Each structure stands twice: as structure tokens, then as C-alpha cells.
Amino acid sequence: MEDLLVKCHMVGREVLQNLEQGLGLRSGELLERCCETPIIDELRMNYYAPISTAKLNTGKYRRAWPHTDFGMITLLFQDDAGGLEVQDRSSDKKDSFIPIQHEHPTEVNVYVSNSLEYMTNNYLKAGLHQVATPIGMQDVAEGILPERQSIACFIKPRREVNVGPMKQFITADRPRAYEDLTGLELHRVRVGKLYGVAAAV
């Protein structure tokens, strides 16, 4: 697992480097906000137990409710059980999601996460995603969804760096949406919202 974390960290840095170029940022402007080693990155293994379609169809249960991730970007590896969906931002409905099909064992899904949303002043939005009933099982009244597994790697900013909006993304048309705060402070805010606790920043 340590080897996987190191490899994910390297891939994550390459993604951030390409984002710098695509956003017209100075080389290193995103990378320097991360550690050079995966010391604060997080590798999470997710296991979803088998569940009945009848239970999911009540609307009271979901394998994973809609959420965004901590950190700058997320690298997500999933098996072929299905059910991963991302928000459809082209739709007028806020609860509209698009299924993400698993097509190859080596593929990785990349999401913008909360810190990068803050840094770009909402120019890049954190990817809202969920795990719901897979395509092909949504109309099955009495069935069992098999177990599902995924691995998520959260590429995080250093705790002490400012993750507030970068000046390049504050304009008359896009006024500042967030105050300055550190990576650790944002992490505490997000944890507080997740668990319903006010964070002291």
C-alpha cells in the first residue's frame, strides 16, 4: 500500500502540473502548496457490503450520499460493481447525476476537491459524486447488489499553506467567494460540517 501511495502522489503531482499549465499559472504554483512526498496524502480503501435493491429503492439508503472530497484532487480507483455517479452540471436539476462506467482495470477517475475549489475561487468546482444503484439494477424490485470496493487517494495541500482564493481568480465578474485560511483550517471546517460540529479556525 505504501508503494501505491507513492505512485498516486507522483500521478497527482503530474495532474496538478498539467492543471497549472491549463490554468495559465506559474510553473509550481499549485505544486508548491503540496508536500514533495506523500506524507499528508491519504489513501482510503472503501468496502460496500452487499445490499438489496428494495432497500435502496426506498430512497432512505445510499451506498454513498452525494459529497465532495477533502484535499486538492482525488484519484479514485473502482471495481466493476458500478454505481459511481457524478453531478450533471449541464442539468437544471441539482440532484441530476451521470453514471461513470468502469471500462478498464487500470483506469483512474480524477476529481477536483475542496481545497482546489477554494484556491481557484470556484473557477474549478469540487466534483460532487455519489454511489447509487448501478445501471441495469435500477428497475429491479427484488435483487441484491454485490459487494463493491474502491480506493481513493486524496492529494492534500500542506497544512500551513493558504488555500484561500489566488489573486488570478478574483475579478470584477468573479469576486472573492472565500476568506483566506490554511489547509488545516479548511480541513477542520469540512470535518465540522461532516459531523455537525462548529470548527474553531
N, C-alpha and C positions, 0 to 999 in steps of 0.2 A: 504493500500500500504506500510505503514511503516513496518508492520509485515512481508510482503513478502520480503522487502528489507533485513530485519534482517535474515530471513531464508535463502535467497540467499547468504548472506555474510557467514553464517555458512557452507553452502554446498560448496561455493567457497574455503573456508579455508581448508575444508576436501580434496577437489580436489588437492589443492596446496601441502598439506601434503603428499598425495599419489605420486604426481609428485616428491617431494623431495626424497622419497624412491626409486622410479623407476629410477631416475637420479643418484642415489648414493650420494646425497648431505647430509650434516649435517642436523639433525632434526631442523627445524625452519629457515633454510637458505633462503627459499622463504617467509615463513610466516612473518618473522620479517621485511620484506620490505613492508608489508601491515599494515593498521591500525587494531587494535583489534576490533573496532566497524566499522559499515558501513558508517562512517562519510564522506568519499570521494568517496565511491562507487556510481554508477549511475544506476538508474532504468529508462528505457525508454520504453514507450508504443508507438508502431508503428501502424498506420492505413493506409491501402492501399485502396483507393476508387475503385469501380467497373471500369473496363476498357475494351475496345473492343479488341478482338484478332487481328482484322485488323490493329489497331494502333500499337500493339506490334510487329506484323509481319513485319512492315516496317524496324525494326532494329534501329529506331531512339529513341525508348522509351523502358524503362525497369522499372519494379516496384522498383527495387533497383539495381544499377550498381555494378559491382564487386568491393569489398572493403574488407579491414581488419579492425579490431576494435582497439580502444584505450584500454589501461589497460593491465593487466596480462592475465586474462582469461575472457571469456564471457559465461554466461549462457543464453540460448535462449529458450523461450517457444513460440510455434506457434500453430495456429488453424489448421484445416484440409483443408484449401483452396488450399494448395500446392504451388509449385513454388520455394521453397528454394533449392538452389544448392550450392555445394562446389567444389572447383577446383580439377580436377582429376590429381594428380601429377604423376601418372603412365603413363600418355599420353605424347607424344612428342609435342602435341599441347598446347600452353599456354592458349588458350581460351576454353579448354575442361572442362566441369563441370558435376558433378554427382548429380542427383536429390536426395533429402533427404525426404523420405516418413514420414508422420505423422502417427504413429501407435497406440499411446495411449495418452489419455488426460493428463497423469501425466509425460510424458517423457520430458527430457530437453536435448538440444544439447549443447555441451561444445566445445568452440573454444580457441585455443591458440591465444593471442592477441599481439600487437606490443611490449609492454614492455618485455614480456617473450621471444620473439624472440631476442630482443637486449641482454637480460641478458644471454641467452644461446648461443649467438654468432651464431645464425641461426641453431643451433642443433635442436631446435623446431621452426618450421616456423609458422608464423601467418596464420590462416585459411582464405584464400580468398573465399568469398562467394557472392552470388547474389540472387535476387528474379526475376525469369523469368516466362515464360508461363508454367503452370503445365503440367505434362504428361497427355495425353488424350485430351488436348486442342491445342497442337502444330500444328496440321493439320487442325484445324477448321478455315476456312477463315472468316466467319461472326458469331461471338459469343461474349458473354460478360462474362468476368471473374468476379466472385462475389467479394465482399469486402474481405480483408484479414487483420488479426490482429496478432500481436506478442508482446512479452515483452522481452526485453533484459536487463540483469544485467551485468554491467561492473565492475569487481573486479580490482581495481586500486592500484598501488603502492603509498606509501606516497610521497608527493611532493618533499621532500628534499633528498630522498634516491638515491643512484647511481644505474641507470638501465643500465649502460654500461656492456660489457661482463664480466662475472665472470671468474676468473682465471682458473677454472677447464675446461672451454670450449675453451681456447686459446691454440692451439697446433701447431706444425710444419705443420700438414696437414690441420688445421683449424685456419689460422691466424686471428688476431683481425679484425672484419668487421666494428666495430663502435667505436667511441670515448666515453669516459666517459661523462655522462650527467645525470642530475637529472630527476625524474619522471615528474616534472613540465616543465622542458626544453623540454623533448621529447613530452609532450602534446602540447606545443606551436609549435614545429616543425611540428607535424602532423596536427594541426589546420591550420598552414600556408600553407601546401601543399593542404589541402582540399579546402581552399578558395583562393589559389593563391597569398598568401601574404608571404613575407620573414619574418621568425621568428627571433627575437633577443634573443639569448641564452647566 
